[in-house]
Amino acid sequence: MSLLRALLVWIVIALLGALAAQLLLSSDPGYVLVRHGGIDRSTTLVNAIAMALGALVLFWLVVSLILLPFRSWGRYRETRAQSRIGEGLDALHQGHYTRAEKLLEQSANENPHYEPAARLAAAQAAIARGDAAAARAHLDGLGDRHPATRAIALAEIALRDERPIDALTALDAPAAQPLPPRGLALRADAWAQTGHAAEAYGLLGALRRQHALPEAQLAVREVRWAAASLREAADANVLAERWEALPKALRTETPVVLAYVDRAFALGWHDAALRSLETALDARWDEQLAARYAALEVGDPEHRRARLERWLQAHPSSPATMLGLARLHHARRDWTRGRELLQRAVEQGAGSEAWVQLGDGYAAEGDERNARLCYANALRAARNEPIVALPSAPPVPPTVAAEHRDDHGLPHLRDPDDLTPRP
């Protein structure tokens, strides 16, 4: 049908050309003389143009008829390739992996335009049925025609099999450069898996510029890679350099701060770790960071006590702050104040750690019965079992209670060295 339409178009063009020549040359039709083999043929210019156009139409028609079988065969192959890639993708989606692989491979061999997508899908079908060798063969079929596509597919397979070195090798192929956005994302993930999170973190700018991943995923990776790069710091200088290079907002993220604190303590930078925790908690309160600060046993105890008391005033329901203050009071043998804080912490859901500290306090006072009960409650809390309440403490005389309570409403314990009876 397309051939007939084209023929009609050419005929119309020829007629319009002849008509235009007739109109333009009506006053002077011109004269054309053709001499060949001793024979002279003459005609007007209008007739010569009409005959030339007719000859062109006839020549086009003959050539089209000759090429018609080849064009029909090409269209048939293209239609068949389209049909097979469509059926193959549908079979892959439905889980008919063997059939999908066969159809997709046939489509790739029949039409080069569909080859990259068809071979990638065929490799996925081979992987789905557990044939890694067949998947590699499908990707090798791409050859050097689509190097970036082949490198990305090989890297995905390698990362799926937890072979990040092989993924980097595939992505570093010279023919695959420059890598498209998907390749950059895979390279960053591979660097992170090989223990070079700093290299992965350095690719974040390129990933954002090329929109390789959604911003939410990039934000998660930024925190994870920053924390991992701090844990990988070989010495204190590298740790300080990487920490200072982080944006201020990132230096308040809980995983990043904890990674820096753990590595700084491992390298002996106790003061730097304390300052980082205090800065992060002042900027944004986080119970996990508060628990880490409360568990520290370095630095000036009075400084840490003052910090914890100030934070407890701002966050009166923080169990981590109560535990930290109770630990400091126990270190000063201030059992009463520590016990009151631990009881409040238990009420706020502090869990087994608070019960262990309570047991230690009762044991230090010689109250073995309550100490054993606290230790048992610590086990119950760890197992999410019901807690057994402690026996009620004897009431404190009102005059003493009113006279010896601190700013938090907790009773002061008298200095054990001060044995002078009060009036």
MIVOVO-761509 format. One line per 3 residues: number of its first residue (from 1); their letters; for each residue z, x, y of C-alpha. Coordinates in nm, 2 decimals, always signed. Layout:
// MIVOVO-761509
NUM = A = Z:X:Y; ...
//
This chain:
// MIVOVO-761509
1 = MSL = +0.00:+0.00:+0.00; +0.08:+0.29:+0.24; -0.27:+0.43:+0.17
4 = LRA = -0.44:+0.11:+0.27; -0.23:+0.09:+0.59; -0.32:+0.45:+0.68
7 = LLV = -0.69:+0.38:+0.61; -0.69:+0.08:+0.84; -0.52:+0.28:+1.11
10 = WIV = -0.79:+0.55:+1.08; -1.07:+0.29:+1.10; -0.91:+0.13:+1.40
13 = IAL = -0.88:+0.47:+1.57; -1.25:+0.55:+1.49; -1.36:+0.21:+1.63
16 = LGA = -1.16:+0.26:+1.94; -1.29:+0.61:+1.98; -1.65:+0.49:+1.95
19 = LAA = -1.59:+0.20:+2.19; -1.43:+0.43:+2.44; -1.73:+0.67:+2.41
22 = QLL = -1.97:+0.38:+2.45; -1.80:+0.26:+2.77; -1.77:+0.61:+2.92
25 = LSS = -2.13:+0.71:+2.83; -2.30:+0.37:+2.89; -2.47:+0.49:+3.21
28 = DPG = -2.59:+0.81:+3.04; -2.57:+0.80:+2.66; -2.65:+1.17:+2.63
31 = YVL = -2.87:+1.34:+2.38; -2.78:+1.54:+2.07; -3.03:+1.75:+1.88
34 = VRH = -2.95:+1.89:+1.54; -3.20:+2.13:+1.38; -3.14:+2.24:+1.02
37 = GGI = -3.39:+2.37:+0.76; -3.68:+2.32:+1.00; -3.60:+1.95:+1.04
40 = DRS = -3.49:+1.81:+1.38; -3.25:+1.52:+1.40; -3.16:+1.37:+1.73
43 = TTL = -2.93:+1.09:+1.85; -2.73:+0.98:+2.14; -2.39:+1.14:+2.21
46 = VNA = -2.21:+0.81:+2.14; -2.37:+0.78:+1.80; -2.28:+1.15:+1.73
49 = IAM = -1.91:+1.08:+1.82; -1.90:+0.77:+1.60; -2.05:+0.95:+1.31
52 = ALG = -1.80:+1.24:+1.35; -1.51:+1.00:+1.35; -1.65:+0.83:+1.05
55 = ALV = -1.69:+1.16:+0.87; -1.33:+1.25:+0.95; -1.21:+0.91:+0.81
58 = LFW = -1.42:+0.96:+0.50; -1.29:+1.31:+0.45; -0.93:+1.20:+0.49
61 = LVV = -0.98:+0.92:+0.24; -1.13:+1.15:-0.02; -0.84:+1.40:+0.02
64 = SLI = -0.58:+1.12:+0.00; -0.74:+0.99:-0.32; -0.73:+1.33:-0.47
67 = LLP = -0.37:+1.39:-0.38; -0.26:+1.03:-0.46; -0.15:+1.11:-0.83
70 = FRS = +0.05:+1.41:-0.72; +0.22:+1.22:-0.44; +0.30:+0.93:-0.67
73 = WGR = +0.45:+1.17:-0.93; +0.66:+1.33:-0.66; +0.79:+1.00:-0.54
76 = YRE = +0.87:+0.90:-0.89; +1.07:+1.22:-0.95; +1.26:+1.17:-0.63
79 = TRA = +1.34:+0.81:-0.71; +1.45:+0.91:-1.06; +1.67:+1.19:-0.92
82 = QSR = +1.83:+0.94:-0.67; +1.89:+0.70:-0.95; +2.05:+0.97:-1.18
85 = IGE = +2.28:+1.11:-0.91; +2.39:+0.76:-0.83; +2.45:+0.67:-1.19
88 = GLD = +2.62:+1.01:-1.25; +2.86:+0.97:-0.96; +2.95:+0.62:-1.08
91 = ALH = +3.01:+0.75:-1.44; +3.22:+1.03:-1.30; +3.43:+0.78:-1.11
94 = QGH = +3.47:+0.57:-1.42; +3.57:+0.86:-1.64; +3.25:+0.89:-1.85
97 = YTR = +3.25:+1.27:-1.80; +2.99:+1.37:-2.06; +2.74:+1.12:-1.95
100 = AEK = +2.81:+1.19:-1.58; +2.76:+1.57:-1.64; +2.42:+1.51:-1.81
103 = LLE = +2.29:+1.28:-1.54; +2.40:+1.50:-1.26; +2.25:+1.81:-1.41
106 = QSA = +1.92:+1.63:-1.46; +1.93:+1.52:-1.10; +1.99:+1.87:-0.98
109 = NEN = +1.70:+2.01:-1.17; +1.46:+1.74:-1.05; +1.52:+1.75:-0.68
112 = PHY = +1.64:+2.05:-0.48; +1.76:+1.83:-0.20; +2.03:+1.68:-0.43
115 = EPA = +2.11:+2.01:-0.61; +2.43:+2.11:-0.43; +2.60:+1.77:-0.45
118 = ARL = +2.48:+1.71:-0.81; +2.59:+2.05:-0.94; +2.93:+2.02:-0.77
121 = AAA = +2.98:+1.68:-0.92; +2.87:+1.81:-1.26; +3.12:+2.09:-1.24
124 = QAA = +3.39:+1.84:-1.16; +3.29:+1.64:-1.47; +3.31:+1.95:-1.68
127 = IAR = +3.65:+2.04:-1.55; +3.77:+1.68:-1.61; +3.67:+1.71:-1.98
130 = GDA = +3.84:+2.06:-2.00; +3.53:+2.28:-2.02; +3.58:+2.55:-1.76
133 = AAA = +3.29:+2.76:-1.89; +3.05:+2.47:-1.84; +3.18:+2.41:-1.49
136 = RAH = +3.13:+2.78:-1.40; +2.77:+2.76:-1.54; +2.70:+2.46:-1.32
139 = LDG = +2.82:+2.65:-1.01; +2.63:+2.96:-1.11; +2.32:+2.75:-1.12
142 = LGD = +2.34:+2.73:-0.74; +2.26:+3.10:-0.73; +2.21:+3.24:-0.38
145 = RHP = +2.06:+2.92:-0.24; +2.40:+2.77:-0.14; +2.65:+3.06:-0.13
148 = ATR = +2.91:+2.89:+0.09; +2.91:+2.58:-0.13; +2.95:+2.79:-0.45
151 = AIA = +3.23:+3.00:-0.30; +3.43:+2.69:-0.20; +3.39:+2.53:-0.54
154 = LAE = +3.50:+2.85:-0.72; +3.80:+2.89:-0.49; +3.91:+2.53:-0.55
157 = IAL = +3.89:+2.59:-0.93; +4.08:+2.92:-0.90; +4.36:+2.77:-0.68
160 = RDE = +4.39:+2.48:-0.92; +4.44:+2.73:-1.20; +4.69:+2.92:-0.98
163 = RPI = +4.46:+3.22:-0.94; +4.47:+3.29:-0.57; +4.33:+3.64:-0.60
166 = DAL = +4.02:+3.51:-0.76; +3.99:+3.24:-0.49; +4.00:+3.51:-0.22
169 = TAL = +3.74:+3.71:-0.40; +3.51:+3.41:-0.42; +3.56:+3.33:-0.05
172 = DAP = +3.51:+3.69:+0.07; +3.16:+3.70:-0.07; +2.93:+3.84:+0.21
175 = AAQ = +2.66:+3.58:+0.15; +2.92:+3.30:+0.21; +3.01:+3.42:+0.56
178 = PLP = +3.09:+3.26:+0.80; +3.30:+3.02:+0.60; +3.29:+2.65:+0.69
181 = PRG = +3.61:+2.47:+0.77; +3.69:+2.38:+0.41; +3.65:+2.75:+0.31
184 = LAL = +3.89:+2.86:+0.59; +4.15:+2.61:+0.47; +4.12:+2.74:+0.11
187 = RAD = +4.15:+3.10:+0.23; +4.47:+3.02:+0.41; +4.62:+2.85:+0.11
190 = AWA = +4.52:+3.14:-0.11; +4.68:+3.39:+0.13; +5.00:+3.19:+0.12
193 = QTG = +5.01:+3.18:-0.26; +4.96:+3.55:-0.28; +5.27:+3.62:-0.08
196 = HAA = +5.09:+3.70:+0.25; +5.21:+3.40:+0.45; +5.16:+3.59:+0.77
199 = EAY = +4.79:+3.61:+0.70; +4.78:+3.24:+0.64; +4.97:+3.17:+0.96
202 = GLL = +4.72:+3.38:+1.15; +4.44:+3.15:+1.04; +4.61:+2.84:+1.20
205 = GAL = +4.42:+2.88:+1.53; +4.08:+2.89:+1.36; +4.18:+2.59:+1.14
208 = RRQ = +4.27:+2.39:+1.45; +3.95:+2.48:+1.64; +3.73:+2.37:+1.35
211 = HAL = +3.94:+2.06:+1.26; +3.96:+2.19:+0.90; +4.27:+1.97:+0.83
214 = PEA = +4.44:+1.67:+0.99; +4.69:+1.77:+1.25; +4.98:+1.63:+1.05
217 = QLA = +4.89:+1.86:+0.75; +4.84:+2.16:+0.98; +5.19:+2.10:+1.13
220 = VRE = +5.35:+2.10:+0.78; +5.16:+2.41:+0.69; +5.26:+2.58:+1.01
223 = VRW = +5.63:+2.53:+0.94; +5.60:+2.63:+0.57; +5.39:+2.95:+0.65
226 = AAA = +5.61:+3.05:+0.94; +5.92:+3.03:+0.72; +5.75:+3.21:+0.43
229 = SLR = +5.63:+3.49:+0.66; +5.99:+3.55:+0.78; +6.12:+3.57:+0.43
232 = EAA = +5.84:+3.82:+0.35; +5.94:+4.05:+0.63; +5.99:+4.40:+0.49
235 = DAN = +6.23:+4.53:+0.75; +6.42:+4.43:+1.06; +6.15:+4.53:+1.30
238 = VLA = +5.89:+4.32:+1.13; +6.13:+4.03:+1.11; +6.21:+4.05:+1.48
241 = ERW = +5.84:+4.08:+1.57; +5.74:+3.78:+1.37; +6.04:+3.57:+1.50
244 = EAL = +5.96:+3.65:+1.86; +5.59:+3.56:+1.81; +5.68:+3.21:+1.70
247 = PKA = +5.66:+2.93:+1.95; +5.99:+2.81:+2.09; +5.95:+2.47:+1.93
250 = LRT = +5.89:+2.63:+1.59; +6.21:+2.84:+1.62; +6.42:+2.52:+1.61
253 = ETP = +6.26:+2.38:+1.29; +6.52:+2.38:+1.01; +6.32:+2.56:+0.74
256 = VVL = +6.21:+2.83:+0.99; +6.56:+2.89:+1.12; +6.71:+2.90:+0.77
259 = AYV = +6.44:+3.15:+0.66; +6.52:+3.37:+0.95; +6.90:+3.35:+0.90
262 = DRA = +6.87:+3.43:+0.53; +6.65:+3.73:+0.59; +6.85:+3.85:+0.89
265 = FAL = +7.17:+3.84:+0.68; +7.00:+4.03:+0.40; +6.90:+4.30:+0.65
268 = GWH = +7.24:+4.31:+0.81; +7.15:+4.14:+1.14; +7.46:+3.91:+1.14
271 = DAA = +7.48:+3.86:+1.52; +7.11:+3.77:+1.54; +7.15:+3.52:+1.26
274 = LRS = +7.45:+3.36:+1.44; +7.27:+3.34:+1.77; +6.96:+3.18:+1.61
277 = LET = +7.17:+2.91:+1.45; +7.36:+2.84:+1.76; +7.05:+2.82:+1.97
280 = ALD = +6.88:+2.58:+1.72; +7.18:+2.36:+1.70; +7.22:+2.34:+2.08
283 = ARW = +6.85:+2.25:+2.11; +6.84:+1.99:+1.83; +7.13:+1.89:+1.60
286 = DEQ = +7.06:+1.92:+1.23; +7.33:+1.87:+0.96; +7.17:+2.13:+0.73
289 = LAA = +7.18:+2.40:+1.00; +7.54:+2.30:+1.08; +7.64:+2.34:+0.71
292 = RYA = +7.48:+2.68:+0.71; +7.67:+2.78:+1.02; +8.00:+2.64:+0.88
295 = ALE = +7.96:+2.85:+0.56; +7.93:+3.18:+0.75; +8.21:+3.43:+0.72
298 = VGD = +8.10:+3.68:+0.98; +8.14:+3.72:+1.35; +8.44:+3.63:+1.56
301 = PEH = +8.64:+3.34:+1.40; +8.77:+3.22:+1.73; +8.41:+3.21:+1.87
304 = RRA = +8.29:+3.01:+1.57; +8.59:+2.78:+1.59; +8.52:+2.70:+1.96
307 = RLE = +8.16:+2.63:+1.88; +8.25:+2.40:+1.59; +8.50:+2.21:+1.80
310 = RWL = +8.25:+2.16:+2.08; +7.99:+2.03:+1.83; +8.25:+1.80:+1.66
313 = QAH = +8.32:+1.64:+2.00; +7.94:+1.58:+2.04; +7.89:+1.47:+1.68
316 = PSS = +8.23:+1.33:+1.56; +8.08:+1.21:+1.22; +7.94:+1.55:+1.12
319 = PAT = +8.09:+1.64:+0.78; +7.94:+2.00:+0.79; +8.13:+2.07:+1.12
322 = MLG = +8.45:+1.93:+0.97; +8.41:+2.15:+0.67; +8.36:+2.46:+0.88
325 = LAR = +8.66:+2.39:+1.10; +8.87:+2.32:+0.79; +8.77:+2.65:+0.64
328 = LHH = +8.87:+2.83:+0.96; +9.21:+2.65:+0.96; +9.27:+2.74:+0.60
331 = ARR = +9.19:+3.11:+0.68; +9.47:+3.08:+0.95; +9.70:+2.91:+0.69
334 = DWT = +9.69:+2.60:+0.90; +9.69:+2.37:+0.59; +9.78:+2.05:+0.77
337 = RGR = +9.50:+2.05:+1.02; +9.26:+2.16:+0.75; +9.36:+1.88:+0.52
340 = ELL = +9.32:+1.62:+0.79; +8.96:+1.75:+0.87; +8.87:+1.76:+0.50
343 = QRA = +8.99:+1.40:+0.45; +8.78:+1.29:+0.74; +8.48:+1.48:+0.59
346 = VEQ = +8.53:+1.31:+0.26; +8.51:+0.98:+0.44; +8.19:+1.08:+0.60
349 = GAG = +8.03:+1.17:+0.26; +8.09:+1.55:+0.25; +8.10:+1.54:-0.13
352 = SEA = +8.22:+1.79:-0.38; +8.25:+2.09:-0.14; +8.52:+1.90:+0.06
355 = WVQ = +8.71:+1.81:-0.25; +8.71:+2.17:-0.37; +8.85:+2.29:-0.03
358 = LGD = +9.11:+2.01:-0.05; +9.21:+2.13:-0.40; +9.23:+2.49:-0.27
361 = GYA = +9.46:+2.37:+0.01; +9.69:+2.17:-0.22; +9.70:+2.46:-0.47
364 = AEG = +9.80:+2.70:-0.19; +10.08:+2.45:-0.09; +10.20:+2.44:-0.46
367 = DER = +10.09:+2.08:-0.51; +9.93:+2.12:-0.85; +9.90:+1.75:-0.92
370 = NAR = +9.69:+1.68:-0.61; +9.50:+2.00:-0.65; +9.39:+1.91:-1.00
373 = LCY = +9.30:+1.56:-0.88; +9.09:+1.71:-0.60; +8.90:+1.94:-0.84
376 = ANA = +8.84:+1.65:-1.07; +8.70:+1.45:-0.78; +8.47:+1.74:-0.70
379 = LRA = +8.32:+1.71:-1.04; +8.30:+1.33:-1.01; +8.12:+1.36:-0.67
382 = ARN = +7.87:+1.61:-0.82; +7.80:+1.36:-1.10; +7.79:+1.06:-0.86
385 = EPI = +8.08:+0.91:-1.04; +8.36:+0.70:-0.88; +8.62:+0.90:-0.69
388 = VAL = +9.00:+0.86:-0.77; +9.20:+0.82:-0.45; +9.48:+1.06:-0.37
391 = PSA = +9.84:+0.94:-0.36; +9.94:+0.83:-0.01; +10.11:+1.10:+0.19
394 = PPV = +10.46:+1.04:+0.33; +10.46:+0.90:+0.68; +10.50:+1.14:+0.97
397 = PPT = +10.78:+1.07:+1.21; +10.64:+0.91:+1.52; +10.81:+1.15:+1.76
400 = VAA = +10.67:+1.45:+1.58; +10.33:+1.29:+1.54; +10.30:+1.22:+1.91
403 = EHR = +10.43:+1.56:+2.01; +10.23:+1.78:+1.78; +9.87:+1.66:+1.78
406 = DDH = +9.57:+1.84:+1.91; +9.27:+1.70:+2.10; +9.12:+1.57:+1.78
409 = GLP = +9.43:+1.37:+1.69; +9.52:+1.62:+1.41; +9.88:+1.73:+1.37
412 = HLR = +9.97:+2.09:+1.46; +10.13:+2.30:+1.19; +10.43:+2.50:+1.30
415 = DPD = +10.40:+2.88:+1.28; +10.57:+2.97:+0.95; +10.74:+3.27:+1.12
418 = DLT = +10.90:+3.03:+1.38; +11.20:+2.91:+1.18; +11.41:+2.83:+1.49
421 = PRP = +11.52:+2.46:+1.46; +11.39:+2.24:+1.73; +11.64:+2.04:+1.93
//
